[in-house]
Amino acid sequence: MLYALHEASYYAAEPLNRMAEAASRFWSSPLNPASYTEMGRKLYASAEVLNGMTRRYGKPDWRIEQVEVDGRPVGVEMQTVWSSAWVKLRRFVKDPADLVAAGRSGPGPAVLIVAPLSGHYATLLRGTVRAFLQDHEVYISDWSNARNVPLIEGRFDFHDFLDHVRSMISAIGPDVHVLAVCQPGPAVMAASALMAEDRDPLRPASMIFMGSPIDARLSPTVTNKMAEDRPFTWFQQQMIYTVPPPYLGAMRRVYPGFVQLYSFMKMNEAQHVNAHWRYFEDLVRDDGDGAAKHREFYDEYLSVLDLTEEFYLQTVEIVFQKHLLPKGELNHRGRAVKTAAITDIALMTIEGQHDDISGVGQTQAAHALCPSLPDSMKALYVHPEVGHYGVFNGSRFRNDIYPRVRDFIARNTAAARAAA
């Protein structure tokens, strides 16, 4: 019922949104003399803020047509190299001629970025992709919105997610470096452990975890405590709703993205209110840069996707309530996941000192789960100034974190080639 009411509210707000759009055009038109007055600027700013609050936010575009490599522009083309109903494996291909002009002999080591399936689209990692494209051949998991997947496609749970991670690693080929951002960490480690135990020749060269809840018992945050304090039945009864028509996934039971979004916004309500007030002031002052940054952030932040009921509930249970992976109790399709089987897949963990989603210690717990891995193949870094999103995006990520990950990948790529 909540999902239907949420959709009805959008339809009800559509006339207001159209009026806001018309008012915005009227009060920003250079042909309108009043648009240059203080009152005109305030009316324009009010209309823009209202427009942003009442419009729908669909899946954002990737908008990566070019990157800078060693100071030179290099063209980029996005391809889909593997897919299912639940994900598209995207590959960002750099123009070979542009690479030669930049003095590069090739695209660099292959990196698979496993994007989180936790409410936002993979495009939230656009900045992460851009950074890695400087020195690597980049792939990313572009997860589907469950409300757009017809019921005929069946279920998609935690174990299906794990299978998809392994399939994507295999689709890329040997020596790929796998980067898990936040939520996928436990599944990526489990998939790597299974591949290691199988001596799979396509197993990854390294695992890199950024702000991941490998062991959510450590330094528990507000979200961790909520998951532990409430019984499993509460999540079943309060967080799951039915997708209404006309979506392709009508009648599928899901954890709606808007529920996740409202929960996060409530946690930082004052921050979001202040951000919109600054946006209003930037528009009044005609500060195009400030307003553009606000729009870019919220166009991404307010774009959300739904998770299937079974994936969401199993993730809550496996990762945040029973902590099966760090306890050594995770089974995948009747098979025990043995992280000690990882002997030659290098490991790096990245954390932010101010992370309020995955507390410090939760990600670096991965090191203790890999006792058979030599210390020379492990790296750990905690950034003293960033929070959760700063671990994989923003200036500190680009200047402090990315260079460390780049060098880690380069070292282990060279070591793997020397051993081959």
C-alpha positions, -999 to +999 in steps of 0.1 A: +000+000+000+028+024+008+044+019-026+011+028-043+007+059-021+042+070-029+034+067-067+001+085-062+019+114-045+041+119-075+011+119-099-006+144-075+025+167-075+029+167-113+007+198-118+027+216-091+059+205-108+048+218-142+039+251-126+074+253-110+090+246-143+070+273-160+077+298-133+114+289-134+115+296-172+095+329-168+116+343-140+150+334-156+141+345-191+165+373-204+134+388-221+117+394-188+130+427-173+119+416-138+142+386-139+171+410-132+155+423-100+161+408-065+125+398-063+127+381-097+158+361-086+141+350-054+110+339-073+132+320-098+152+304-070+120+293-052+106+278-084+139+259-090+139+245-054+102+234-058+109+218-091+137+197-076+115+186-048+085+175-069+101+159-100+109+123-106+145+112-106+152+084-131+185+065-136+213+090-143+235+087-174+271+077-170+284+108-188+319+094-193+329+102-228+364+114-221+390+112-193+424+128-188+454+106-190+488+123-182+473+156-191+459+145-224+422+139-233+414+103-241+380+093-256+359+066-238+332+043-251+310+022-228+302-014-238+281-041-222+302-073-222+280-096-200+245-094-187+215-110-170+181-097-161+197-084-129+229-067-140+248-054-170+286-057-168+299-024-183+333-019-198+348+015-204+370+013-234+397+040-239+405+051-275+438+033-285+450+062-306+444+086-278+463+063-254+493+062-277+493+100-280+493+101-241+524+078-241+506+047-229+511+013-245+477-001-233+447+005-211+464-008-179+454-037-155+418-048-155+397-036-125+362-048-118+343-024-096+315-042-079+290-015-072+268-017-041+232-030-045+218-010-016+195+016-030+215+038-054+224+031-090+260+022-100+264+057-115+269+069-079+305+056-085+310+078-116+339+096-099+354+063-089+353+051-125+368+083-138+397+080-113+405+044-122+402+050-159+434+071-157+455+039-153+433+009-157+408-010-179+376-005-159+346-027-156+316-021-133+285-040-123+254-019-133+226-035-112+190-035-123+161-019-106+140-048-092+107-029-100+116-032-137+124-070-137+093-091-146+082-118-122+089-144-149+126-138-143+123-154-108+140-147-076+173-129-069+188-134-035+222-131-017+234-163-032+224-153-067+243-120-061+274-141-051+270-162-083+268-131-104+300-117-089+318-149-097+304-149-132+315-113-139+350-121-126+351-151-150+337-131-179+366-106-177+393-132-175+424-139-154+443-114-133+414-090-128+416-068-096+382-067-079+371-036-060+341-039-037+325-007-026+305-010+007+277-036+006+292-062-019+323-068+003+311-101+020+299-115-013+331-106-031+352-122-004+331-153-004+332-156-042+370-152-041+373-178-014+353-203-035+374-196-066+406-199-045+395-233-031+387-245-066+420-233-079+400-215-106+424-201-131+402-171-135+403-162-098+411-125-092+446-112-087+435-090-058+406-080-037+401-044-026+374-035-001+363+001+005+340+008+035+326-028+035+308-045+063+330-076+063+324-079+101+296-055+111+300-064+148+331-041+150+325-004+157+288-007+152+271+024+136+235+035+139+225+014+109+243-017+124+226-012+157+192-009+141+197-042+122+207-059+154+182-044+178+151-052+157+139-088+151+141-103+116+103-103+115+102-065+118+122-061+086+098-085+069+067-066+081+079-030+079+103-028+050+088-049+022+062-037-002+046-047-035+055-030-068+024-015-083+015-013-120+025-001-146+061-012-138+074-043-155+080-059-121+045-053-109+035-076-080+072-083-071+079-079-034+107-054-029+126-032-004+118+001-022+147+025-029+126+055-016+124+038+019+162+036+020+165+071+007+142+086+033+160+067+061+194+081+051+180+116+047+163+114+081+197+106+096+212+138+083+180+160+081+196+192+091+224+188+066+200+183+037+179+213+048+210+235+050+221+222+016+188+233+000+190+267+017+225+272+003+212+262-031+184+288-029+210+314-019+233+304-048+205+308-073+196+342-059+233+353-062+235+337-097+263+315-084+263+290-113+291+268-099+275+263-065+241+256-079+255+231-105+273+212-077+241+210-057+221+197-088+248+172-097+249+157-062+211+155-057+204+143-092+224+113-082+215+110-045+178+112-052+179+085-079+172+052-062+164+016-072+145-012-055+160-044-041+142-078-042+126-089-009+148-120-007+181-102-014+174-075+011+162-098+039+190-123+034+216-095+035+202-082+068+203-117+082+236-130+068+257-098+071+241-077+098+224-101+122+241-135+121+275-123+108+280-156+091+311-147+070+334-135+099+322-164+121+331-190+094+295-202+092+286-190+057+274-217+033+268-211-004+245-236-020+254-263+005+291-256+004+311-240+033+329-208+024+365-211+036+382-178+035+414-195+047+416-210+012+427-176-001+465-179-005+475-159-036+448-132-040+462-100-027+441-080-002+437-043+005+412-026+028+403+011+028+383+028+056+373+063+066+378+075+102+344+092+101+325+065+083+290+064+098+278+035+077+306+010+080+326+017+112+364+016+114+374-020+118+346-036+099+365-036+066+400-044+079+385-075+095+391-091+061+428-094+070+421-118+099+399-139+077+428-146+053+454-162+076+469-181+047+477-150+028+513-136+033+516-102+050+535-090+019+503-094-001+482-073+024+477-036+027+455-015+051+447+022+050+424+043+072+420+079+060+418+102+090+394+128+075+368+111+053+334+096+059+316+068+040+313+085+006+347+101+009+363+067+008+354+063-029+346+097-042+357+133-038+391+152-037+405+132-008+397+100-026+414+112-058+445+127-041+451+104-011+432+071-016+433+063-053+471+067-056+476+041-029+451+017-046+468+023-080+502+015-066+489-016-048+474-029-080+506-021-099+528-040-074+506-071-075+502-071-112+540-071-115+543-098-089+518-120-107+536-116-140+569-124-125+555-156-109+538-167-142 
